[in-house]
Amino acid sequence: MVSSNLLNGYLLHDIHFCYVWGLFYDIFECSIYYSYCLQAFFRLCRVVFYKKRFLVSYSLYNILIIVQWILVFSLLIPTLFLQWYIRLPTETYCLIPYTDTYASTYLIMVLYLIPLIFITIIYIWITLYVRQSSHPTSTDLTINRRQRNLRDLTVIKRIIILISILMILRFPTIIFIIYGVIAGHLFSYTYAIVGLITLLCLIFIALITIHITPELRNNILNLITSRDNRVDSQVVTLHQLSNQMAIHRNTPTVQKSDSRNLPHAP
């Protein structure tokens, strides 16, 4: 969206493509929220419903990921056919305008409120369960499971920061919509401010996700380490090769003596 503003509005060369691009922008943003819903559901199953092994199987979550994308598409594609997407009057791209109160309310409910309510309920449930199961009189969980649940509780505390960022991500939109309804017009830099805040929040979300996901963090560190090792090995090999070539050049060549100059045996 920002690049369209900077590069002569290339998204407006085909207005239908512009509408579809705006739709996919909302779809991918919506998928971020619902992916964290799925992550919360996984942690709920691992902590509370740990006895039901099928609820933590990889095959189940492969299916749920597909279901998540189908759900997001089914919730947002009708907005395209309802012609809610327009070319924004102050920008060179297409989105649902904040002045359309009904469409904006639907988008905020589907994209923002529903997943955040779902995530909040799940993590409150997990937190209460972990605190109850960690009580000394509890005999339902083994020591190892209690320790794992406490680790999950630590992760949940970090996820609270992530949820706060997810809330900040759409909060300016709500503020500007309310302002538009009251004032009858939008602030001239509304979409630019929302776009900048969205960009910063997505960067923080990516960094925090890496921080709170040990498997992802380890994979990235292993990738960086293996790449550095390959580079170092190549440097060492080249250094050794250059040393061998230098030694070869500095070694004096022993020439064979002419047999005619040798004294003949009597």
Stockholm file with secondary structure:
# STOCKHOLM 1.0

chainA/1-266         MVSSNLLNGYLLHDIHFCYVWGLFYDIFECSIYYSYCLQAFFRLCRVVFYKKRFLVSYSLYNILIIVQWILVFSLLIPTLFLQWYIRLPTETYCLIPYTDTYASTYLIMVLYLIPLIFITIIYIWITLYVRQSSHPTSTDLTINRRQRNLRDLTVIKRIIILISILMILRFPTIIFIIYGVIAGHLFSYTYAIVGLITLLCLIFIALITIHITPELRNNILNLITSRDNRVDSQVVTLHQLSNQMAIHRNTPTVQKSDSRNLPHAP
#=GR chainA/1-266 SS CHHHHHTTTGGGSSHHHHHHHHHHHHHHHHHHHHHHHHHHHHHHHHHTSTTCGGGGCHHHHHHHHHHHHHHHHHHHHHHHHTTCCEECTTSSSEECCTTCHHHHHHHHIIIIIHHHHHHHHHHHHHHHHHHHHTSTTCCSSCHHHHHHHHHHHHHHHHHHHHHHHHHHHHHHHHHHHHHHHHHSSCCTTHHHHHHHHHHHHHHHHHHHHHHHCHHHHHHHHHHHHHHHHHHHHHHHHHHHHHHHHHHHHHSCCCCCCCGGGSCCCC
#=GC SS_cons         CHHHHHTTTGGGSSHHHHHHHHHHHHHHHHHHHHHHHHHHHHHHHHHTSTTCGGGGCHHHHHHHHHHHHHHHHHHHHHHHHTTCCEECTTSSSEECCTTCHHHHHHHHIIIIIHHHHHHHHHHHHHHHHHHHHTSTTCCSSCHHHHHHHHHHHHHHHHHHHHHHHHHHHHHHHHHHHHHHHHHSSCCTTHHHHHHHHHHHHHHHHHHHHHHHCHHHHHHHHHHHHHHHHHHHHHHHHHHHHHHHHHHHHHSCCCCCCCGGGSCCCC
//
